[in-house]
Amino acid sequence: MSEQTSGAAEPAFGDEDFRIEKDTMGEVRVPKSALWRAQTQRAVENFPISGRYIEPAHIHALALTKAAAARTNAELGVLEQDVADAIVEAATEVADGKHDDQFPIDIFQTGSGTSSNMNTNEVIASLATASLGRDVHPNDHVNASQSSNDTFPTSIHVAATRAITQDLIPALEHLAETLESKS
């Protein structure tokens, strides 16, 4: 695991650099430039444990899981097709690493990755809302038919599989070719 910093390192913000997000737990101040929302901000404030963050490869895999769930939820009629399409588009941007600085959750967090799951839901919802032009809710839409207890371990498997197929196997093939050429 690499040492990493996220774009969420605590810069000095003035009051004008924040927006107020409201949810069932009340109001919270979130940096205006952040794509995350209230639950992510609470996790950042409540669990500043190590200063280490989840690997981008894991976040990318979590986003791929969200895209797959959105496609399936559209097929099942759980989501309207335009909402699902906006979620897939946003999740693809996240999976492509375009928003890696939007994941400030400490690797040591509560439960089964609930904070990182919600961080991902909130970022994807913000991107999808901007694209669609109407509200895409982090829980009701992006997280539809899902639980952190399922999405987080699934994303670990997806990240590991991608690392094997995209990194390990090509490296082993290169090693085999190099050894063969020297024999």
C-alpha positions as CSV (number, residue, x, y, z in Angstrom):
1,M,0.0,0.0,0.0
2,S,1.5,3.3,-1.0
3,E,1.6,6.5,1.1
4,Q,-0.8,8.8,-0.5
5,T,-2.5,12.0,0.0
6,S,-5.9,13.0,-1.2
7,G,-7.1,16.4,-2.4
8,A,-8.9,16.5,0.9
9,A,-5.8,17.5,2.9
10,E,-7.0,20.2,5.2
11,P,-6.1,23.5,3.5
12,A,-6.9,26.7,5.2
13,F,-10.4,27.6,4.1
14,G,-12.2,30.8,4.9
15,D,-15.9,30.7,5.6
16,E,-16.6,31.8,2.0
17,D,-14.9,28.6,0.8
18,F,-17.6,26.3,2.2
19,R,-21.1,25.3,1.4
20,I,-23.7,24.0,3.8
21,E,-25.0,20.4,3.1
22,K,-28.1,19.2,5.0
23,D,-29.2,15.6,5.6
24,T,-31.1,13.7,8.2
25,M,-28.3,14.4,10.8
26,G,-28.4,18.1,10.2
27,E,-26.1,20.6,8.6
28,V,-22.3,20.3,7.9
29,R,-19.8,22.6,6.2
30,V,-18.3,21.1,3.1
31,P,-15.6,22.7,0.9
32,K,-17.3,24.3,-2.1
33,S,-15.0,22.6,-4.5
34,A,-15.7,19.1,-3.1
35,L,-17.9,16.7,-5.0
36,W,-18.6,14.8,-1.8
37,R,-21.5,15.7,0.5
38,A,-22.5,15.6,4.2
39,Q,-21.8,12.0,5.1
40,T,-18.3,12.1,3.6
41,Q,-17.5,15.3,5.4
42,R,-18.6,13.8,8.7
43,A,-16.4,10.8,8.2
44,V,-13.4,13.1,7.4
45,E,-14.0,15.1,10.6
46,N,-14.8,12.1,12.8
47,F,-12.1,9.6,11.7
48,P,-8.8,11.5,11.0
49,I,-6.8,8.4,12.2
50,S,-3.8,7.8,9.9
51,G,-3.7,10.3,7.1
52,R,-3.7,7.3,4.7
53,Y,-6.4,6.8,2.2
54,I,-7.9,3.9,0.3
55,E,-5.9,3.1,-2.8
56,P,-7.2,4.6,-6.0
57,A,-7.4,1.2,-7.6
58,H,-10.0,0.2,-4.9
59,I,-12.0,3.4,-5.5
60,H,-11.9,2.7,-9.2
61,A,-13.2,-0.8,-8.6
62,L,-15.9,0.5,-6.3
63,A,-17.0,2.9,-9.1
64,L,-17.1,0.0,-11.6
65,T,-19.4,-1.8,-9.2
66,K,-21.7,1.2,-9.0
67,A,-21.9,1.4,-12.8
68,A,-22.8,-2.3,-13.0
69,A,-25.4,-1.9,-10.3
70,A,-26.9,1.1,-12.1
71,R,-27.1,-0.8,-15.4
72,T,-28.8,-3.7,-13.6
73,N,-31.2,-1.5,-11.7
74,A,-32.3,0.2,-15.0
75,E,-32.9,-3.3,-16.6
76,L,-35.0,-4.2,-13.5
77,G,-36.9,-0.9,-13.6
78,V,-35.5,0.2,-10.2
79,L,-33.9,3.3,-11.9
80,E,-35.1,5.4,-14.8
81,Q,-32.8,4.8,-17.8
82,D,-31.6,8.4,-17.9
83,V,-30.7,8.4,-14.2
84,A,-28.8,5.0,-14.7
85,D,-27.0,6.4,-17.7
86,A,-25.9,9.5,-15.8
87,I,-24.7,7.3,-12.9
88,V,-22.8,5.0,-15.4
89,E,-21.2,8.0,-17.0
90,A,-20.1,9.5,-13.7
91,A,-18.9,6.2,-12.3
92,T,-16.8,5.7,-15.4
93,E,-15.1,9.0,-14.9
94,V,-14.3,7.9,-11.3
95,A,-13.1,4.5,-12.5
96,D,-10.9,6.3,-15.0
97,G,-9.2,8.2,-12.2
98,K,-10.5,11.6,-13.1
99,H,-11.7,12.4,-9.6
100,D,-9.1,10.7,-7.4
101,D,-8.8,13.8,-5.3
102,Q,-12.4,13.5,-4.1
103,F,-11.8,10.5,-1.8
104,P,-10.6,11.9,1.5
105,I,-11.7,9.0,3.8
106,D,-9.1,7.6,6.1
107,I,-8.3,3.9,5.3
108,F,-9.1,3.1,9.0
109,Q,-12.8,3.9,9.0
110,T,-16.0,2.5,10.6
111,G,-17.5,-0.8,9.8
112,S,-17.3,-2.5,6.4
113,G,-16.2,0.4,4.3
114,T,-19.5,2.3,4.8
115,S,-17.8,5.7,4.7
116,S,-15.9,5.0,1.5
117,N,-19.1,3.5,-0.1
118,M,-21.0,6.7,0.8
119,N,-18.1,8.9,-0.4
120,T,-18.2,7.1,-3.7
121,N,-22.0,7.4,-3.9
122,E,-21.9,11.1,-3.1
123,V,-19.2,11.9,-5.7
124,I,-21.0,9.9,-8.4
125,A,-24.3,11.5,-7.5
126,S,-22.8,15.0,-7.7
127,L,-21.3,14.3,-11.1
128,A,-24.5,12.6,-12.4
129,T,-26.6,15.5,-11.1
130,A,-24.5,18.0,-13.0
131,S,-24.7,15.9,-16.2
132,L,-28.4,15.1,-16.0
133,G,-29.6,18.5,-14.8
134,R,-31.7,17.1,-12.0
135,D,-31.1,15.5,-8.7
136,V,-29.4,12.1,-8.5
137,H,-29.5,11.0,-4.9
138,P,-26.4,9.2,-3.4
139,N,-28.5,6.6,-1.5
140,D,-31.8,6.3,-3.4
141,H,-30.2,6.2,-6.9
142,V,-26.4,5.5,-6.8
143,N,-26.7,3.0,-3.9
144,A,-30.0,1.5,-5.0
145,S,-30.2,-2.2,-4.3
146,Q,-26.8,-2.2,-2.6
147,S,-25.2,-2.5,0.8
148,S,-21.7,-1.6,1.9
149,N,-21.5,-5.2,3.2
150,D,-21.7,-6.3,-0.4
151,T,-20.2,-3.5,-2.5
152,F,-17.1,-3.0,-0.5
153,P,-15.9,-6.7,-0.6
154,T,-17.0,-6.9,-4.2
155,S,-14.9,-4.0,-5.1
156,I,-11.9,-5.6,-3.3
157,H,-12.3,-8.6,-5.6
158,V,-12.7,-6.4,-8.7
159,A,-9.5,-4.4,-7.7
160,A,-7.5,-7.6,-7.1
161,T,-8.7,-9.1,-10.4
162,R,-7.8,-6.0,-12.3
163,A,-4.4,-5.9,-10.7
164,I,-3.7,-9.5,-11.7
165,T,-4.9,-9.1,-15.3
166,Q,-3.5,-5.6,-15.9
167,D,-0.3,-5.7,-13.9
168,L,0.8,-9.1,-12.7
169,I,0.1,-11.2,-15.8
170,P,1.7,-8.7,-18.3
171,A,4.8,-8.5,-15.9
172,L,5.1,-12.3,-15.8
173,E,4.7,-12.5,-19.5
174,H,7.5,-9.9,-20.0
175,L,9.7,-11.8,-17.5
176,A,9.1,-15.1,-19.3
177,E,10.0,-13.5,-22.7
178,T,13.2,-11.9,-21.2
179,L,14.3,-15.2,-19.6
180,E,13.6,-17.1,-22.9
181,S,15.6,-14.6,-24.9
182,K,18.6,-15.0,-22.5
183,S,18.5,-18.8,-22.5
